[in-house]
């Protein structure tokens, strides 16, 4: 309900005239069973630089058959009393057009669909008497006048988006069978398909601890048109009956007013018997300042809770256990990926692709893929036992990239221009010998992609006298993996065309969007030696979205790709090191740049990633550096 706080608006209005909002239930032959609509409502806070990549990946690409409709407000800034709405963050209203762009099949040009309505604040206030609603500020609560104003703006925007959809239905003389309503100013963390006919009316689990009011999350809905219509269009008409219900019901003896979530509970379970399914859907609000509300998903839950769906009907709440066919999969992201990958690996006639059916060594063992490629991107994933439940997500986010799972690249033929090799290593100074969780995650990723892309290093990777050192943050182990990959040491020996051409370093609790590789590949192909991109950090900052720079606090280990040539020292880069040399001899010869250039004497451990990349940046020069100002990495 805290949408559009304190709108500062432009003067002109863009409104799409047509049919009024309607809650008419579609039940006849005009209900098209295979048509769906995605409706976005509200202001596009930081849409282009933060939210759009996740909306595209997790909403639009998951529901490609759906038509898109958008209502927003013609604004330049939003300010208010909420955290992150300090007026510093401007709103680029043109970002909203990203939601309406669809790429035509076989055509690189984008076509824009005319499903947009945009209101000014002036028109909004002419339509709704805000003073009337301010008298209904709920008590007890922390709501202020702008809280009520924002809720009414949200209601209006939802209603107007529905009106746009109704206009399209009137032109086509049929009605959509399924409808989803989404905010454009949030970061969606996993795929949301609205297509399942079993799901009649889905809302997210509450994202804050319920207090005296209670209620139902009002930030998203999807389901059948019948119940979506109630959610979208019956708010203003039902206000009177809600207030009457309060007066007649003893449970409201100590509370009065219009409370958004409590009102929605009344509308959907008291006034109407909507068969609600409350699901653990996670998304995080984005403020205009760039702040991301990471706590939004704190109460959504993982593990056992992710397989539970609460059903609400006639005001009663119960829990139904929903079981997956593959019971070893419990995390919601992995469960959805399993389904997505299964669908992706079938052709239009329903037959499975050969590369998925064939047996790979990865089903029983994590091995290394040794097919030739022009560019071989090697990713060193540092992990430890506390990340056992997160590592599978990191590996899937890397291996299930759109580019490498497409039909032309899924088999990793010798004609591929890029290949991905991932090396997982345990950096825990105590439990470094424990690697079962690493093999499980690697096997799962390899099985899904159909070949051995992930290799586990350990526990035999470590010499008995060289366990990871405490307070080195895994950089000592990272250097040893670089020794192995760059200098053909130990058990991995490659032909020249099988060596790593590019390196990336990350941790086993990080996440990359599905279009990550597509965004960095052009820079790889033109020979950029250092490629860096924007990222979201978990560290407490005024703004969680970091616009990358090769400066301290503005670069992160997982947000940079560097070439083999850039890591090798120029003066000795062509030399070959003998397999008999130990780590001290390797470091002494300084064959390549290291995170710990002075070994155990290296200082400033917390910033070793910055110093490593800064050395490369200074050496290769700005002309060989590509900075991508798009969020392509979430740092947990």
N, C-alpha and C positions, 0 to 999 in steps of 0.2 A: 504493500500500500504506500510505500514511500517513494513513489514514482514522480518525476518531474518537479522536484522542490523548487519553489521560488522562481518560476520561469521568467527570464528576461527575453522578450519576444521581438521579432521583426514586425513591420507594419502590414505587410500584405498577407493575404489568405489564399490558400490553395485548397479548395473543397470539391469533392466529387459529388454532384447532385444525383439523386436517384431514389430508390425505394427506401422507406423508413425502416429502422430496425424492427425485426419481427421475431417473435418467439414461436411462430407457427411450426408445428411438428410435421416433418415430411414423412408420410407413410405410404403414398401411392406409387404408381408406376414411374413418377417423375424423379424418384430417388435413385440416382445412379450408383450402382454397387461398387464400381471400380474407380470412382473419383474422390479425391480428398483435397483439402485446403489447409494451408498453413497461414495463420493470421498473426502478425506481429503488432504489438501495441506499445506506445510509449516513446521516450526520447532515446536516440542512439548514442548513449554515452561511450566515448572512446571505441566506437564500433570498428573503425578501420584498423587501428593499431593494436587492439587487444581482442575484442570479442568476435569479429567476423570469422576468423580462421576456425574458431571452435563451433560457431553456429553452422558454418558451411559443412564442417566435418561431421558434426553430431546431430544436426537437424535437417539441413537441406539435402545433403548427399545421402542421408539415410532414407529420406522420403522424396526421391527424385520425381515421382509421378504426381506430386501434389502441386496445385496452383498456389501462388503466394500473394497475400494481400497485406498491406501495411497502412497503419494510421500513426501519425506522429504529430508533433507540434513544431511550428516554424520558429525555432529559437536559436540564439547564439551562445547563451550561457545558462547554467542552472546554479542557483545558490540556495542555501537553506541551513537548517540547524543540524542536519545529520553529518556524521563523520565523513570527511572526504568531499563534502559539498561546500567548499570554502570560497567558491567563486573564481579560483585560479584556473580551473579547467574549462575551457571553452568547448562548445558543441559544434561540430561541423555537420550541419544538417544534410549536406550532400552525401555523407556516408550512408544514409538510409537507402540510397539507390543500389548499394551492393546487394541488398536482400532481394532485389527484383531482377538481378542480372542472371540470365540463364545462357549457357553456351550451347549453341545448336550442334547437333551430331555432325561430326566431320567438318566443323567450321570453327575457326579460331575467333571469329567475331562474336561479340556479345549482343544479344538482343534484350531490350528493356520492355518489361510488361507493364502496362498502364493500370496497375492495381494499387494506387497510392492516393491517400487523402492526407492533407496537412492543414491543421488549424492554427490560427494565432491565439494568443492569450485573450485578446479582445473578444473574439468570437466565442471562445469558451466561456468567458464570464457573462456574455450576453445570454448564453444558453442556460447557464446554471447560476442560481442565487447562492453564492458561497456563504453569505451571512446566515442564511437559513441553516445550512449544514453545520456551520461552526457552533451553533447552539446545541448540536448533538454530539459534541466532543465527549467520548466515553469517560466515565468516572467509575472506579478508579483507573487511571492509566497515566502514562507519561506523554500522552498526545498533546500537541500544540495546534494552533490554528493551521500552520502550514502542513501538519500531518493530515488533517481533515481535507484541506484543499488538494493535497496530492492524491488522496484516495479517490476523490471525485474526478480528478483528471484521469486517473487510471480507468475508472468506470466509463467515463466518456470515450476514452480512446478505444477500449474494448468494444464498446457499442458501435463506434464508427467503423472499426475494422470489419465487424460483422455486417454492417450496412453495405460496405464495398462488396463483400462476398455475395450478398443477396442481389445486388445489381447484376453481377455476372450470372447468377442463376437465372435471373429474369431474362437476360439476353439469350441464354442457352435453352431455356424451358426445361431445365432439370435441376436437381439439387444434389449437392455433395453428400456422400454417405458418411464420411469421417472428417472431423475437423480438429486441428490442434491450435491452441492459442499460446503464444510465447512472447516473452520480453526480449528486446534486442540489446539490452544493457546488462547482460549477465554472461558469465563464462561457463558454458556447458562442458562437463567433464567426461561424459560418455554418451554413446549413441542413444537416441530416443526415436524409436519407430512408432508411428501412430496407426500402423496398418492392422494390428492384431484384432480380429473381429470379436474375440472373447473379452477384450478390454472395452467395456461400454462407457466408462467414465473414470478417467485416471487423474489424480492430483498428487503432487509431491508430498512426502512426509513433512511435518512441521520442521522448520530450520531454526527454531529457537525454543527454549524451555517454556512450555505452556504454564501460565499463571492462572489467575482467577477467571479470566474470560474464556480461555480455551478456544477451539474452533478448527477451521480447515485452511490449509495453505492457499493463499489467493494469488500466487505468482505464475501459475501455469495450469493448463488443462488440455487433455485430449480424449477423444472418444467418438461416439456416434453423434450425428448431427442433432438428433433429438435432445440429448442431454447437454451438448455443447451450447445449444440455443438457450437453455435455461441458465447456464453459467454466464453467458455473454450478454443476454438482453433483459433479464428479469430483475436486475438489481434496483434500478430506480423505481420501477412499478411496485416492488415488494417492500419498500421501506416502511410504508404505513403499517402493513401487517406484521412486520418485525417489531415495531415499537409497541403495537397492541399486544403481541405475544409476550413482550417483557412485562407489561403491566399485569397480565393474567397469570404469570408463572412465578411461583415463590422463589425459584432459584435466582431471580434477578432482583431480589429485595435489596441487596447491597450494591447493585451496579445498574447503571443506566447509560443510555446513549448508543451511538452507532459505531460499533467495533467491527472492523472489516472481516477478520477471520471468523468471529462469532456470528456475524450476519450471514456469511457464506455457509456456515454449518446449519443455520436456520433454513436458508433458502433450499439447500440440497437435501436435507434430511427431515425437515419438519414440514415445510410447505410442499415440497416434492419428494417423492421416494426414489431418489437417484441411486442406482447401484454402484456406489463409489468404490474404487480400488485405490488405496493410499500406498504409493510405492516409494522406495528409497532412491528417488531421483535426485542427483546432486547437481546444483549449479550455484555459482557465486556472483553476487551483485557487483557491478563495476561502478564506481563513483566517477563523477566528471573530472576529479583531480587525478584519476588513474589508480586510486586505491581500490584494491580488490578485497572483498569481505570474505576472507578465508574461513572464518568461523561459521559461515552459512551452512556448511556441510558437517559441522561438528556433531550434530545430533542425528544425522541421516543414518549412520551406522554402516558397518561392514560385517564380514564373517557370517555368522548364523542369521543375523537380522536381514541380510541382503536377499535371502530367499523367502522372506515373509511378506505377504501383502495383506494389509488390513482392509476388510470389507465393512462399509458403513451403509446401513439401510434403516430408515425410520428412526434415526437417532441412536440406534444401538451399534456398538463397536465390538467387533470380534476379530480374531486372527485366524487366518487359514494358511497352513504350511504348503508352499508350492515347491515341488521337487524337480530338479533337473535330471535329465536322463544320465548325464555324466556327473555323478555325485561328488567327484573329486574337485569339481569347479565350483567355488563358492563366491568368489569376488564378482560383483556386478559387471565390472568392465570386462573381465575375462569371459563371463557367461555370454555377454552380448557379442563379443568378438568371435566366440565360438560359432554362434549362429550366423553372423555376418560372413565369416570365412567359409562356412559350409555352403552358404548360398552363392558366394563368389566363385566357388570351385565347381559349379555345375553350369553346363551350357544351356541355351534356351530350350533344348529338347529334354533336359533332365538328366543327361548322362554325365558322369564324373570325368573331370579332366585327368589325363594320364599321369601328369606329374604328381597329383595328389594320391592316386591309387598305388603308384609304385612304392616299393619298400625302400626305405633309406636307413642307413646305419644309425641315423640319429634317433630312431625309435627305441634303440637300446643303449646308445652311447653317443656322447657329444663329440663330434669330430670336426674336421676343418674342410671347407669346400675349396678345392684346388683347380677350379676351372679358370681359364684365361679371361682377362677383361682389360679394357683400355685404362679404366680408373678402378682401383681397388681401395675402397674406403674401409679402413680398419678402426674399429671402435673398441677402446679398452674400458670395460665396465668394472669399476671398483665396488665391491660390496662386502657385507659381513652379515652374520646370522640374524641380527635384529631386522634386516631387510628381507627376510625369507618370504613374506607375504607380498612384498612390493616388487621384488626383482622380476617376477613373471610379467608385470605390466610394463616395466622398462623395456624388456626384451621384445615384447609384442609390439610396443609402440615403434621400435626401430625396425623390426623385420616385416611388419605389415604396412610398410609405406606404399602409398598409391602406385608409385613408379615401379617398384620391384615386384609387386603382386599383380600387375596388369598382365594381360594375355601375352603381350610380346616380350615381357621380361621375366615371367614367372618361372621359366625353366633354367635360367642362367646359362644360356647357350654361349658359345665362344664369340658370338657376334655382339654380345651385350657391351654397352659403353660404360657401364658402372656395375660393380659388384660390392656386396657388403659382407665383411667378415668381422665377427664380434668375439672378443676375448674377455671372459669373465674371470676375475681374480678376487680372492678373499684377502682383505687388508686388515682383518681383526688381529691385534697383537697377541691375543690369548687363544681364541678359537679359530686360528687360521687353518687348522687341519680339517675343519668341518666343511665338507663341500657337497653333501647330499642335496641340500636345497638348491644349490647352483646347478647340479646335473638335472634335477627335476625341471627346473625352469628352462634350461637349455633344450632338453629333450622335447618339451612341450612346444617351444618356439620353432624348433627344427621340424617337428612333425607337421605343424600347421603350414609352414611355408613350403615343405616338400623337399628340402635338401638340408645339408648340414652347414648352416650359416654361423652357428654359435659354437665356440670351443671353450671348455672349462679348463683353467690352469690351476691345478692343485689336487691334492696336497703335495704331490711329488714335485711340483714346480719349485718348491722352496728347498734350499739347502738347509741341513739341520742347524747350521750355525747362523742362518740368516732369516729368522722369523721377522714379520713386520714389527717395526719399532713404535712403541707407544708415543703419542704426541707428534708423530710425523705425518699424520692424517693420510696415510697410504701413499704418499709421494715416493717413498723409498721403493715400494713394490712397483709403482708405476714406472719408475726408471728402469727396473729390472725387466719389465715386460717390453719396454722400448729397446733395451739391449737385445733381447731375444728376437724381436721382429725386424729391427733395423740391421742387425749385425749377423743374422743367420746363426745365432748361437743355439745350443740345446737341440731339441728334437724337431724344430720346424725349419725345413730347408726348401727354398722355392727357386724356380727358374725366374729369370729377370721379369718376365711378364706376369708372374704370380706374386710379386712382392707388393707390399702396401705402398700405394702412391699417396694416400692421404690418411691423416690420423685425427681421431676425435677422442676425447677423454670425458667420461661421465661417471655418475654414481648410480647405484642400483635402486634408487628410490626416485629417479627423475622420469620425466615424461616428455615425449616429442609428438606433435600433431602429425596426422597421417600424410600431410602434404609437405612435411619438412624437407625431404630429399628433393622434391621438385623445385623448391625455392633456392637451394644451394647449388644444384647441379649446373646451372648455366655458368656460374662463377668458376666451378671446377673445370668446365670444358674450355674456358678461355685462359686457363693457366694461372688464376689468382693463387697466391701462395699462403695467404691467411684470409679466412672468411669468418666473419663474426655476425651474430644476429641478436636481436632484442630478446629479453627473457623476463620471466616472472620469478621473483625471489621470495623465499619464505622468511627471510630476515626482516626484522621490524624496521621499516623505513617509512618516510612520509608518503612515498609512492612505491608500490610494490613492483610496478612495471619498469624495468630498467632499459633505457635507451643506450645501447651498447657503445662503449668507447674503450680504447686501450688505456684505461686509467684505473687506479685502485677504486674498488667499490662499484665500478661500472662494467666489469667483465667477470665472467664466471667460467669455471673449468669446462662445463658442458655446453657453452655457447660459442665455441670456436672450433674451426677445422683448419688444420695446417698441412702443408705438403711434406713429403719425405725429404725433398731437397732443402726445405726451409729448416727442418730439424737438424739435418746433418751440418756439421761445421764446414764452411766453404774450403778452408785451407787443407782439410784432411778428408773431405767427404767421399773421395773415391777409394779410400783404403779398405782393406779387409782385415778384420780382427780374427786372430786365431781362436779356435774353440777352447784352447787350453788356458786362455787368459781369464783371470778372475775379475770380479766386479771392481776391485780397487785399481787394477791395471787398465780396465776399460775407462774408468773415470779419469785416471791419470792421463790417458792419451786424448781425452776430450774429443772423441769421435763425433759426438752429437750433443745437442743441448739437453740439459737435464733439469728436472724440477729441483733437485738437490745438488747444485754444482759443486758444493764443498762438502758433500757427504754429511756426516753427523755434525759438522761444524757450521752447516748452513743455518742462517738465522731467519726470523720473520716467517715462521712456518705457515701462518694463516693466509699469507698472500703469495704462496709459491706459484699458483696458477697465473697470477698477474705478471710476476717477474719472468716466467717462462715465455708467455706470449709477448711481453714487451720487448724481450731480447730479439725475438723473431721479427716483430713489427719494425724495430729500428733497423734491422739488417736488410730486410727485403725492400723497404721503402713503400710509401703510400701508393705508388702506381701498381703495386702487386697485392694490394689489400682491397677486399670487398666488404663493405659494411651494409648489412641488410636490416633495415629498420622495420622489422615485422617480428612479432612474438612467435618464436619457433621452439621454445623450450620452457618447461615449467620446473623450477628448482624447488624440490620439497625439502 
